[in-house]
Amino acid sequence: MRNTHYLDHLPTALAATHIPTFRDGASGYFSKPRKNLDPELFDATCTMHPLIRKHLLFQLFWFWESRGLREAGTWATVWLAGSGASYQWAGDRGHGDGDLDILIGIDWDLFYLANPRFSGIPGDMIIDRLDDELRHHLWPHTAHTTFGARTYEVTYFINKNSSDIRDINPYAAYSLSADAWTVPPDPDTAYDYDPGDPQWYATITRDLEAAVIVRARVTKILDDLPYLDGPHRQTALKQLATEVSYAVALMTEIHGNRRRAFEKPLGKGYWDFNNWRWQANKRNGVVGVLGAIERANKEALDAAQETAHQGVLASADELTFRAVMQYRDR
């Protein structure tokens, strides 16, 4: 029954989603570095403008305070990381906005001290909850943040693997908490990086070929569906679900493997194959296409749960978390 609801909602979700063309791809990773950092964020001494630093910290801490988390300034270390803190800040990313990735490390001893109601709940479970709240309730308010003449997509993430950002080999990292560089950016960053390994190019060629095929098949099935009924329609819907599942699996592999690039001791950070593969697939449009299909799939799954259960089902971890917090709040 649940699969039937999903198949019913999938065409609508896909039709309502803009699946870009492969010509729309772009990645600032391959852009020529500027001679200076973003002047809207940093002054001539490479120090962040005080009002911007305070704003980025305030909206995070205010958000957490409004949700019952206390004294975040004592247990959270906050960094601006990635291209926004590098000399490639002006690179073409396929949209008009700059990207500001805000990463957060948590000192768990201080976290539990300030928020004893969470004691005994594993850190991984808390991080999943915090990340979910940031993504769904803070990001919509920070997606178009204006500093000076530029607009930025500001996103906040918890650094899940370590409280020290240096453990994930970032391109660059400016500590908003300490108002200082933890990992200074390299002004001599290479661009349009040529790894010189034919296997690297072979991989992204396969990724592109697969994405082209799956996009064409999804589009063809959506075009045919209005003219089908009965068993023919059900067969087409199942074929559509198969193509979408493949697109989601490929996106999960490409994006999931990218995390390995920033995990010590094996990850090489900026120069790692898994990061290069992600960036190359952003440039050739694969990430945009697969990401759109992935989002439509999530919308169809959520809609199917709404239909079957009058609401989106929470995960087992989320249900456990709620039960523990309800017990403690009694």
C-alpha positions, 0 to 999 in steps of 0.5 A: 500500500505504501509503495502504491502511494509513493508511485501515485505521488512520484510523477507529480513530485518530478513534474513540479521539480525543475530538472536542470540541463547539463549545460547548467553545471558550474563549480567554483573549484575550477575558477581562477583564484582572486588576489584578495579575499571577498572584500564584503567579508574580510578587510585588507588584513584578512580579518573578518568584518566585525559586524558580519562575524557577529551577525553569523554567530548571533543568528545561530546562537539566537536560533538555538536559544529559541529552541531551548539550548543554553550557553552555545557560546561556551560549547560551540566553536564556529567556523566559516569554511570552504570556498567562501573563506578562500581565494576562489570566493568569486568562482562561478557556482551556477547561481548568483549567490556566494556560498558560506558554509558555517561548520560547528564543532561541539565540546560535549563535556561543556554541552552536557554541563550547560544542557543537562537534560540531554545527558545520556543521549549519544552525541551522534543522535543529538547532532542528527537532531540539531542538523535537521533543525538547522536545515529545515528551520534556520536555512530558509531564513539564511538562504539569501543573506545580503552583505554589502553588494553580494547575496550569500547562501548561508548554511550551518552544519555540525562537524560530526566527526570531530570538534576540531575542524582541522581534522577534516582537511578544510580548504580554509577555516576562519574561526568566528568564535576566536576571530582568527584563522584556524586554517589560513587560505592558500593564495596560490591554490591551483585551479582547473586542476588536472589530476593526470590520472585517466581513471579519474576522467573515466569515472566522471565520464561514466557518471555523466553517461549514466546521468544523461541516460537516467534523465532522458528515461525519466523525462520520457516516462513523464511525457508518456504517462498521460497517455497510459492507463491500467497495467501499462501505466503501472508498468511505467510507474514502476520503471520510473521508480527504478530510474529514480532509485538509480539516480538517488543511489548514484547521487548518494555515492558521489556525495557520500564519498566526498566526505572521505576526502575530508576524513583523516588519515586517508583523505587528502582534502582539496586534492582528494579524488572524491572531492575532485569527482564531486566538483567535476560532476558539479561542473558537468551538471551531473550533481544538479540533475541527480540532486533535483531527482533526489529532492523530488524522490524525497517529496514523493516519499513524504507525500506518500507517508502523509497519505498513508499515515496522516503525517511523515513518519519519524525515524527510530532515532527521532522517536527514541529522542522524543521519548527520552526528552518527554520523560525528562520534561515531565 
